[in-house]
Amino acid sequence: MAESGNAGACGWNFIVLMSRQGKIRLSEFFSSYTESEKRRILRDIAADVLPRQPKMCNIIEKGAYKFVYRRYASLYFIAGVPLEMNELIVLEQIHLFVEALDGYFNSVCELDLVFSLHKSLLILFEMYIGGMLCESSKREVLKQITEAEELVEEMTKPGEDTASQLDDGLSFQEQFQLGRKPGRRTGGGGGPGPGGR
């Protein structure tokens, strides 16, 4: 398994948002893991976190890292952190992320994450770089996100889909989760490829 290496004792190795039914709504790995290790981590989360009773401890040690989680309504927010990291700080960081999502979505719910994954990732990446909290001000995070949205709207031609421009930074998996066909890019390269629209 990949060791926490660069994330060290001060940052998250990964964060996973999972529904009570075990559906992954968002996952981001800040440390280097192979695909099989990522799948095993997601299976471990489903097996270890989901069946736990509400009054049980929010910390599960698992090999070289531990799961620290909080449940909000129907979603579990699970952070994988090094063993030596303070769990109370991680719980506060998770809560800060949830508050930023709440501020943007006006009371975030599971459907917001399903239909606006790219917005959730923007908020995550505005707050955390390499698994470390870099911006703790919710107001500043939301200000940066709205400024980015205004720039995209400003650059968009009338009648053009702004979502396609926002998706340009998403991975194939994230585009697939959003229901888009990965690989289709607009602008810059002379339009769509031979497949056309």
C-alpha positions in Angstrom: 0.0 0.0 0.0 1.2 3.6 -0.7 2.3 5.3 2.4 1.0 8.7 3.3 4.3 10.3 2.2 3.8 13.9 1.3 0.5 14.3 3.1 2.5 13.6 6.3 0.9 14.1 9.6 -0.7 17.4 8.8 -3.0 16.6 5.8 -5.6 14.2 4.6 -4.7 11.2 2.5 -8.2 11.1 1.0 -11.8 12.2 1.4 -14.9 10.3 0.5 -18.5 11.3 0.6 -20.8 8.3 0.6 -24.5 7.9 1.0 -26.1 5.6 3.6 -26.7 3.1 0.7 -23.0 3.0 -0.1 -23.0 5.1 -3.2 -19.9 7.3 -3.6 -20.9 10.9 -4.2 -17.4 12.4 -4.2 -13.9 10.9 -3.7 -10.6 12.6 -3.9 -7.2 11.0 -3.1 -4.5 13.4 -2.1 -1.9 10.7 -1.7 -0.7 8.3 -4.4 -2.7 5.1 -4.5 -3.1 2.5 -7.2 -6.6 1.8 -8.6 -6.8 -1.5 -6.7 -5.8 0.3 -3.4 -8.5 3.0 -4.0 -11.1 0.3 -4.6 -10.0 -1.5 -1.4 -10.2 1.7 0.6 -13.7 2.4 -0.7 -14.8 -1.2 0.1 -13.3 -0.8 3.6 -15.2 2.4 4.1 -18.5 0.7 3.1 -17.8 -2.3 5.3 -16.5 -0.5 8.4 -18.3 2.9 8.5 -21.8 2.3 7.1 -23.0 -0.4 9.5 -21.9 1.6 12.6 -24.5 2.8 15.1 -24.9 6.6 15.5 -23.5 6.6 19.1 -20.3 4.7 18.2 -16.9 6.4 17.9 -16.2 8.4 14.7 -12.7 7.1 14.3 -11.6 3.8 12.9 -7.9 2.8 12.7 -7.1 0.9 9.5 -3.5 0.0 8.9 -1.3 3.0 8.1 -4.2 5.5 8.3 -7.5 6.0 10.1 -11.0 6.9 9.0 -12.4 9.9 10.7 -16.0 10.5 9.7 -19.2 12.5 10.4 -22.7 11.8 9.2 -24.8 14.7 8.0 -28.4 13.6 7.1 -28.0 10.9 4.5 -24.3 11.5 3.7 -21.1 10.3 5.4 -18.1 12.6 5.1 -15.0 10.3 5.6 -11.5 11.5 5.7 -8.5 9.1 5.6 -5.7 10.6 7.7 -2.3 9.5 9.1 -2.4 7.7 12.4 -0.6 10.5 14.2 -3.1 13.3 13.1 -5.4 14.8 15.7 -8.9 13.4 15.1 -10.7 16.5 16.6 -9.0 18.8 14.1 -10.1 16.5 11.3 -13.7 16.5 12.6 -13.6 20.3 12.6 -12.1 20.4 9.1 -14.9 18.1 7.8 -17.4 20.4 9.5 -15.8 23.4 7.9 -16.1 21.8 4.4 -19.8 21.0 5.1 -20.4 24.6 6.1 -18.8 25.8 2.9 -21.0 23.4 0.9 -24.0 24.6 2.9 -23.1 28.2 2.2 -22.8 27.6 -1.6 -25.8 25.3 -2.0 -27.9 26.9 0.7 -28.3 23.7 2.8 -26.5 21.1 0.8 -28.1 17.7 0.1 -27.1 14.6 -1.7 -28.7 15.7 -4.9 -26.6 18.8 -5.0 -23.5 16.6 -5.0 -24.9 14.4 -7.7 -25.9 17.2 -10.1 -23.1 19.7 -9.2 -20.1 17.5 -8.6 -17.8 20.0 -10.3 -19.0 22.8 -7.8 -18.3 20.5 -4.8 -14.8 19.8 -6.2 -14.2 23.5 -6.8 -15.0 24.2 -3.1 -12.9 21.3 -2.0 -9.9 22.4 -4.1 -10.3 26.0 -3.0 -10.0 24.9 0.7 -7.6 22.0 0.5 -4.4 21.6 -1.5 -2.7 18.3 -1.4 -4.9 17.3 1.6 -3.9 20.2 3.7 -6.3 23.0 4.7 -5.1 26.1 3.1 -8.2 28.4 3.3 -10.3 28.2 6.4 -12.5 31.2 5.7 -15.9 30.1 4.3 -16.5 33.7 3.1 -13.3 33.8 1.2 -13.9 30.4 -0.4 -17.3 31.3 -1.5 -16.1 34.7 -2.8 -13.4 32.9 -5.0 -16.0 30.4 -6.3 -18.4 33.2 -7.3 -15.6 35.2 -9.0 -14.6 32.1 -11.0 -18.3 31.6 -12.1 -18.5 35.2 -13.1 -15.4 34.8 -15.2 -16.8 31.8 -17.0 -20.1 33.6 -17.6 -18.2 36.6 -18.9 -16.2 34.5 -21.3 -19.2 32.5 -22.5 -20.9 33.4 -25.8 -24.6 33.8 -25.6 -26.4 30.5 -26.1 -23.3 28.5 -25.1 -23.4 25.9 -22.3 -21.3 27.2 -19.3 -21.3 23.7 -17.7 -19.2 22.3 -20.6 -16.6 25.0 -19.9 -16.6 24.3 -16.2 -16.2 20.6 -16.9 -13.0 21.0 -18.8 -11.0 20.6 -15.6 -12.7 17.3 -14.6 -11.3 13.9 -14.9 -13.0 11.2 -17.1 -14.5 9.6 -14.0 -15.9 12.9 -12.8 -17.4 13.7 -16.2 -18.9 10.2 -16.3 -20.4 10.7 -12.9 -22.0 13.9 -14.1 -23.5 12.0 -17.1 -21.4 13.6 -19.7 -19.4 11.8 -22.4 -15.7 12.1 -21.4 -13.3 13.5 -24.0 -15.7 16.0 -25.6 -14.1 19.4 -25.4 -15.3 22.6 -26.8 -13.3 25.5 -28.2 -9.6 25.9 -28.8 -9.0 22.7 -30.8 -11.2 23.4 -33.8 -14.5 22.0 -32.5 -15.5 18.4 -31.8 -13.6 15.5 -33.3 -14.7 13.1 -36.0 -17.4 11.8 -33.8 -19.2 15.2 -34.0 -22.3 16.1 -32.0 
